[in-house]
Amino acid sequence: MSYSASLDDTFRVAGSYVGRILKGEKPADLPVQQASKFEFVINLNTAKALGLTVPQALLATADEVIE
């Protein structure tokens, strides 16, 4: 299981920062941004390999389930 910042959102913000730097802004002047979107991913293959059973209620709340 993983609960972390969305990679798509992170790459979008990084692209925005690169664009601002290429337009002449100083990197030290750019604000630090915290992730605003998080994803909950469950890997069932790994869970089975470890002998774990993931409850159905937990699977229902996941943003992505890897089978």
C-alpha positions in Angstrom: 0.0 0.0 0.0 1.1 3.5 -0.7 -0.4 6.8 0.3 1.5 9.6 -1.4 1.3 12.7 -3.5 -0.1 12.2 -7.0 2.8 11.8 -9.5 0.8 13.5 -12.2 0.2 16.5 -10.0 3.8 16.6 -9.0 5.0 16.5 -12.6 2.6 19.3 -13.5 3.9 21.5 -10.7 7.5 20.7 -11.6 6.8 21.7 -15.3 5.3 25.0 -14.1 8.4 25.7 -12.0 10.7 24.9 -15.0 8.6 27.2 -17.2 8.9 30.1 -14.7 12.7 29.6 -14.4 13.1 29.5 -18.2 11.2 32.8 -18.3 13.8 34.4 -16.0 12.5 34.0 -12.4 15.1 33.1 -9.8 14.6 29.7 -8.3 15.2 31.1 -4.8 12.2 33.4 -5.3 9.8 30.7 -6.1 7.5 29.5 -3.3 7.6 26.0 -1.9 4.4 24.2 -2.6 2.9 21.3 -0.7 1.1 18.6 -2.6 -2.7 19.1 -2.8 -3.7 15.8 -4.3 -2.8 12.4 -2.7 -3.4 8.9 -4.0 -4.0 5.6 -2.2 -2.7 2.6 -4.2 -2.8 -1.1 -3.2 -0.7 -3.7 -4.9 -2.5 -7.0 -4.6 0.3 -9.0 -6.2 2.7 -8.0 -3.4 0.1 -8.5 -0.7 -0.5 -12.1 -2.0 3.3 -12.7 -2.1 3.5 -11.7 1.5 0.5 -13.8 2.5 -1.6 -10.8 3.4 -5.4 -10.4 2.9 -6.6 -6.9 2.1 -10.1 -6.2 3.4 -12.7 -5.4 0.7 -13.6 -2.1 2.5 -10.0 -1.0 2.1 -10.0 -2.0 -1.6 -13.1 0.1 -2.1 -11.4 3.2 -0.8 -8.2 2.9 -2.9 -7.7 5.2 -5.9 -5.9 2.4 -7.7 -5.6 -1.3 -7.2 -2.8 -3.2 -8.9 -3.7 -6.8 -9.6 
